[in-house]
Amino acid sequence: MLSSDVRRLERENMELKEKIEVLKTEISAKMEKPQACKYCKYFQQHYGLIDGIYLKINAGHCVRGRIKDRKPDATCEYFETR
């Protein structure tokens, strides 16, 4: 009696684990990043030296389209997610 309950609970546990994995993949697919240059694999962020520390500035460039002076929140025809 007890062993059958344990088997039933183990089976239920495995089913729930499988459902969790499916839900994780569905959620990650729905949470795609917006098509902004800062998420593009071709965008190169520019940095400035301020008081001896390198900080991001609101500029960069596209290495695929050779587009200079791209803003991190802009987008272009060459966008591809990292």
Residue pairs with C-beta under 8 A, 6 or more apart in sequence:
32 81
33 39
33 81
35 75
35 79
36 72
36 73
36 74
36 75
37 43
37 60
37 62
37 70
37 71
37 72
37 73
37 74
37 75
37 76
37 79
38 45
38 60
38 72
38 73
39 81
39 82
40 62
40 75
40 78
40 79
40 80
40 81
40 82
41 80
41 81
41 82
42 62
42 63
42 64
42 65
42 78
42 79
42 80
43 60
43 61
43 62
43 63
43 70
43 72
44 60
44 61
44 62
44 63
45 56
45 60
45 72
46 56
46 57
46 59
46 60
46 61
47 54
47 55
47 56
47 57
48 54
48 55
48 57
58 71
58 72
59 69
59 70
59 71
60 70
60 71
60 72
61 67
61 68
61 69
61 70
62 70
62 76
62 78
64 78
65 76
65 77
65 78
67 76
67 78
70 76
